[in-house]
Amino acid sequence: MPSQGSYPDLVIGRFQAMATPAQSRRLFADMRARHAWSALPNDAAEFYAALQPVTIALPNGTALAVLMAQDEAHIAQPKPGDLVRYSPHRGKYEIPPTDPKARAYWGVDGCVAILCRAQDKACYSRYVSGVYRPADGHALSPRTFQPLPHGTVIDPQTLLPRRTIGATP
């Protein structure tokens, strides 16, 4: 979990779980104890009312925790096993809220979108799970967040693989 701002990279993986209210309160308390999320109001219940912490599992056993808006979580209703994409807010169409409190929450969350429902196995073959730079789609290590020398490159818009680094064109 980043100490300030939203998680900056694209993540494609299996939706694992949504945090319970108690888990959300613990996360909020832990992050505040580390002097993180200083722009957010100092109320764990308000934090959970605005944001839903979720985990996304990657093939190597790593699970990443990211934040999404509660209203988006209720609309999308991701289920364990769904293939999802997390993206930080980006692009000209994602305008931050003008309300200072809403803007503070918007500043630490991102968007989790369902790419494939768990039962749609054919859909899964289109995507490569991993962590990617939003600017160019290069694969990053989910442990160090450094570029992978032989990783996949995806199109950051379609999320579909372009090529593998080091592969013959």
N, C-alpha and C positions, 0 to 999 in steps of 0.2 A: 504494500500500500504506500503510495507516495506520501511524503510528509506535507506537501502543499500541492494544490492543483489536482487535476484528474490524472489517472494512469495514462501516459502519453502514447502508448503503442496500440496497434490493432492486435486483437487476440481472436483466434478461431479455435474452438474446442467444444467439448461436450459440457453442457450445462450440468452442474453437479448439485447445487443446493442454494436456497435462499436462507439468509441468516434469520434466526428467530429474533423476537424483540430483545430477549436476554442477551443473545450473542451480539446483537447490534449495540446494546448498551456497553458491553465489555469492550468491543472494538472502539467505540467512541471514547471511552474512558482511557484505554491504552494509548490511543493516538493523542489525546489531549495531554496525557502524562508525559509524552515525548515532545510536547510543545508544537504539535502539528495541528493543522486545520484551524489556525488562529482566526481566520475570517468568519468561521461558523459561530452561530449562537451557542452559548454554553449550556445546552439542554439536551440530554441524551434522548428524551422522549420526542422532542421536536426533530432531532436528527433522524430518528427512525420514521417519524411521520412523513418526512420529506424524501429520505433516501433508503434504498434497499440494498444492503450488501449481498453480493452473490459470489459463488465460486465457479470457476470454469476449469475443467480438467483437461490437461494436455496428454498426449500419448506417452510421454516419458515419465509419467507419474507425478508431474508437477501440477499443482492446482493454484490458480491465481485468484485473489479476491479483488473484485472491482465493485464500483458503486453505480447504481442506476436509479432513476427517479421512481418513486413508489407508483405514481400514476402510470408510467410506462410498464412497470412490472405487472400491474393489474390488467392492463390491456393486452400485453403480449402473452402473459401466463406461461413462461418457459417451464418445461418439465424436465426432470432428470433424464439425461440421455439425449436430449435435443442437441443438435449441432447449432452453436450460436456464434455470433460475431460481436465482440466488444469494440467500440470505437470511441475515442475521445471526441468532444465537440470539435467540429472542424467544418470548414466550408462557409461560404457566404450566406447560405440559407439557415444556418444555426446562429441566430442572433441571441445574445444573452438577455435575460430578463432585466427590466429597468428597476424593479423593486430590489433594494439592497440585500434583504434577507434571501430572497429567491435567487439572486445573482450569486451569493456566497455558496449556496448549495449547488447551483449549476456549475460553479467553478471547480468542484471536486468530483462530480459524477460524469458519466458518459452514457452511451447508448448501447444496450444489449438487444440485438435483433436475432430472431430465429431464422436460421438458414434452412434447416431440415428438421422435421419432427423425428423423434427417436425411431418410429416405425418405418420411415422412408429411407431404407438402406441404400437404394440406388442413388439418391441425392448426395449421400456422403462422399461418394467416389469423385465428385466434382471438385472438392475442396481438400486442402492440405492443412491440418491442424498445426498451430504454432503461434508464435509472436512475430509481428512484422512491423517495420517502420512505416508510418503512414505516408511519408514523402515519396518513397520509391518501392515499397513492397518487399524489401530485403528481409530475409528471415533473421531473427535474433535469438540468442540463447535465452530460454525462460529463467535461467538461473543467474546469468551475468548481464544480460541485456546487451551483449556485444554481438556484432554481426557473425553469423555462422559461415565459415569459409566454403562449405559445400551445401548450403541451405537452399531452399526454394525461394524464388522471387514470384510474388503474386502481383496482380493488377490491384492497386489499392482501392479502386472503385468497384470492380466486379468481384474481387476477392478470389478470382480464379487463377490458377498457377500460370505463370508465363514461361518459366524455365527453371532449371537447377543450376546454381552457380558452379562453374567448373565443368559442366556438361558440354558436350560437343553440340554446336547449334544445328 
